[in-house]
Amino acid sequence: MTEKELYLKLKMLLLENGLSETAAAKKININSVNFNRKIKAGTLRYLEVEKLLETLGYELVWQKKA
């Protein structure tokens, strides 16, 4: 997944769940400016993505490729 694809996927999830970037940043305890920079650059840490997804009702699943 590219940085752009991750950005678009996260933005879509936020929109679908009625959550702004500012509110999402608060949920994972980071500054909203840093959150915006991180999602655009694709530099969110795994734990930040996991925490954000958990707050939206999702879970990350590791699956070996077939």
Residue pairs with C-beta under 8 A, 6 or more apart in sequence:
1 9
2 42
3 40
3 41
3 42
4 42
6 39
6 42
6 44
7 39
7 40
7 42
10 39
10 44
10 49
10 52
11 39
13 53
13 56
13 58
14 20
14 21
14 24
14 56
17 56
17 57
19 27
19 56
21 32
21 35
21 36
21 39
22 32
22 35
24 35
24 52
24 55
25 31
25 32
25 34
25 35
25 36
26 32
27 51
27 52
27 55
28 35
28 48
28 51
28 52
28 55
30 38
30 48
35 44
37 43
38 44
38 48
44 52
49 60
50 60
53 59
53 60
